[in-house]
């Protein structure tokens, strides 16, 4: 990404789930088919084909849902967590990470989660953001450290461009 950053240029992206997971069920059915052939217990081709199709269908629905609701993308102007977008100009500060040894929660740890979700998705790291209007929200990603660094540089860059505009 260039220093100024083009509005559509993606600085960070996580898809939420990968489509290759759909092939795992049918691949397992092929392994069972090969085992049936070698063991000589009889080949259950119709049953395995039906089972492979059902597995692939269910996993495809899960992947589709994860790509819609558990994906993250940051461009030069916008953060998208799941199905919700936030303009980076509305972010005043990326809050410091919480201390896992501290029993008291930071105020941002109970803030609203971006993405129209009830909580941070499993295996995702929450990141507190203080908004320009004084509110706080939680962004999240699997690679929380990388998202934090991208957001810190993007928010810092947005703050510098606001300062430059006010000097004129």
PyMOL commands that set and color helices and strands:
alter all, ss='L'
color gray80, all
select helices_A, chain A and resi 19-39+45-69+88-90+107-110+144-167
alter helices_A, ss='H'
color red, helices_A
select strands_A, chain A and resi 10-14+72-75+78-81+84-87+91-94+112-113+125-131+136-141
alter strands_A, ss='S'
color yellow, strands_A
deselect
rebuild
show_as cartoon
